[in-house]
Amino acid sequence: MLEHLRLYARYAATSVRSQLQYRASVLMSILGNLLLTGVEFFGVWALFDRFGQLRGWQLAEVALMYGMINIAFALSEAAGRGFKNFGAMVRSGDFDRILLRPRGTAFQVGAQQFELERMGRLLQGVAVLAYAVVQLDLLLDGPRLLLLLCTIAGGTCIFTGLFVVQATVAFWTVESLELFATVTYGGAETAQYPMSIYRDGFRRIFTYVIPLAFVSYVPGLAVLGRPERFGPPWLAWASPLVGLGFLLLCLRVWRIGVRHYRSTGS
Amino acid sequence: MRPYLAIFGARFRALLQYRTAAVAAVLTQLFWGLLRVMIFTAFYAASTAADLPMTLAEVVTYLWLTQALLRLLPWQPDVEVEQLIRDGNVAYELMRPVDVYGLWFARAVALRSAPVLLRCLPMLVPAVLLFDMGPPASLGAAIGFVLSAFAAVGLSAAITTLLSVAMLVTISSRGVHVLTTSAVNLMSGAIVPLSLLPAWLQPAIAVLPFRGLLDTPLRLYLGHLPLHAAPMAIGHQLLWTLALMLVGRMLLQRALRHVVVQGG
């Protein structure tokens, strides 16, 4: 495990160094990513400015979930870049090389690239979360801050798992499915708001099929001490584990995919 | 005019070929539409705000039309033109017996119209039948919407071409693209319907070209812009299109005077 972490750090450092060769260009793309995602939060702010509240939720409360989800999504987007482009890897036959190396396949694909551009969304998420933490007076509240960190870790696991499954499809279709954007980008957008505002079917999908509710809404309720309830109180603390479980399940699916892999031979 | 029409036609037909991609895109857009409708419905449900500029029913229709026309927005430059500029093959482009600006503009018109046409109907039918999208306010509103949507394609093509020209001037023009995309997303109404944005932003929105990309046709459809205001609104779109075309053409001519073709 420790050895894998060290190796991952090596991979990531190499990738970051190579991107930093074009310093101005990287800086520009990070700022651009910050601006693009910042405009989206401006939209949320504008809606609260206009309507005052969202079914009894205040801006700071939604900002808490918005920040956690965006940080988690940015981290898994940066780290999961290799999975996002996996279709190209299958098409070119480059996956053969990975099969020959003495490390796990998912590990190698995931570690391939650490995309600095996504730090823009990360900065935006951190800023929004910081705003929420200050507004809600959570700054000196150790246990709740810990829960926030665990939740972000769980969220990163879920999004990474989704990218893994998206890549796995490429073993059969040789290209990544565009439809997956609904559960990755769409999932992030959904989980930014309290799940209670959605229709039943929609809410169930993002609670029980793709358990994003457990890394935003459920711990969010606990941290905010809102009157709404979802399950027993300890569930808030268990919910980051749901993220880890989901990732392990996705890696299972990946292994099935690897067994089905037939090189394109080119 | 004939060669430009031919370029447009060829590009248009080529873009209509991507049908499986369109099916996936329609399903994706339906998902986003449904999500956005639920979010806005929730904002309206317990709102304490008085005098809202739009009713919920109007917002729902606005959101679905946004999803249907989304590909009209000038998000990315023409990737093929971008490639030409990167690898130096733009030199061939300059040897053709047609005006380069006209050539790129015609391509851009196809790029912005074909995907919308392909996705529009399959998006709108379920939106109307299943998801509460309303009809146009009147026959006149429908006509105004169609005219204004055509003007929006022209405006979008003018911005797209300007982005391509910007590439020729700077080679790495990521900054320009991202700035444009952010402005387009916010100021066209793609993120939040423009009349719901704060009052202090409205003067800037009114002057800038971006509202002509989406908000103007949608407001005509809803009857928010009465018919007698339609000529002014469409005039705003056309004026900006013309201005951006002139700027694009001027920049292109300046750039071509000292163009450096990379590679051999």
Interface residues (C-beta under 8 A of the other chain):
Chain A: S25 M28 S29 L31 G32 N33 L35 L36 G38 V39 E40 F42 G43 A46 L47 D49 R50 F51 G52 Q53 L54 R55 G56 L177 E178 L179 A181 T182 G186 E189 T190 Y193 I197 Y198 R199 F202
Chain B: A21 A24 A25 L27 T28 F31 W32 L34 L35 M38 I39 T41 A42 F43 Y44 A45 A46 S47 T48 A49 L52 S172 R174 G175 H177 V178 L179 T181 S182 N185 L186 I191 V192 L196 L197 P198
